[in-house]
Amino acid sequence: MNQRTRSMLLDSLYAIVLGLILAVAAQYISSFIPGDYSGLAMLPLIWLALRYGSPLAIISALLTGLIVGFTRQGFTDWLSVLFEEVLPLLSVGFAGLFAKYTQKTLNNRRYSSTYLNIFTGALLSTTSYMFIKFWLTPLALNEISLLQINGWEFWLSLVVIWLIIGLVILIMARSNPKIIIPKRTKYLSRKETSSLLND
């Protein structure tokens, strides 16, 4: 196993563990603030998507969703686990579409473009997550949604989740670009990578 593969697996493990912790923490947040903040579990997965791209983030989101789903609902209702926990988390794949340009602009210190990429990726992932979880899933399972998409709690949850994810990743990127740009990234040339490592 080469160093890049080892780093990817380790970062993926970090993202899954942090995602599980945030999934639990989100339940407590929802008891204090109106709405549903389960989407905060996407934060480390979106970081992973911006670091390595969509495929690894989607696989990690799948594992995170299965663990959360089976922990909450047991092994009896696979369909509910897939629709309620797994499918919404797969939305992190949208953030991975911005990995290349996030890393290129960050490496070139074009911070305004970096911030735009981070917040756009986070917005697409968050919006997709919320609509799948609170509109598509209840529709598919013929259930009543916990949050109505025309209610203010839905939109408050969406905006809060998006801003928290975007701001946390922005701070990470600005404080230490290596948190976003791995040592052997496929999105930068060797010359660009070496200039980053020499900073």
URHU-V300498 format. One line per field, one symbol per residue. phi: phi as a letter, one per 20 degrees, with the letter a starting at -180 (. if undefined). psi: psi as a letter, one per 20 degrees, with the letter a starting at -180 (. if undefined). burial: b if it has 16 or more other ideal C-beta (glycine too) atoms within 10 Angstrom, else e. Layout:
BEGIN
phi: ???
psi: ???
burial: ???
END
This chain:
BEGIN
phi: .ffffffffffffgffffffffffffffffeddgocdfffffgfffgfffecofgffffffgfffffffffedmdedffffffedfgfffffgffffdfgfffffffeleffffffffffffffffffgffffdcffgffelceffcefeefffffggfffgfffffffffgfffbgffedfgdfeecfgfffffffef
psi: prhggggggghgggggghggghhghhhhghihppapkhihiighhhggghgirgghhgghhgggggggghhhiajhnhggggghggghhiiihhhhijgghghghghjkmhhhggggghgghgggggggghghiggghghjlrpqhppijqhhghggggggggggggghgggghhnhihhorgmqiiqrhggghhghi.
burial: eeeeeeebeebbeebbebbbebbeebeebbeeeebbbbbbbbbbbbbbbbbbbbebbbebbbbbbbbbbeeeeeeeeeebbebbbbbbbbbbbbbbbbbbbbbbbbbeeeeeebbebbbbbbbbbbbbbbbbbbeebbeeeeeebbbeeeeebbebbbebbbebbbebbbebbeeebebbbbeebebbeeeebeebeee
END
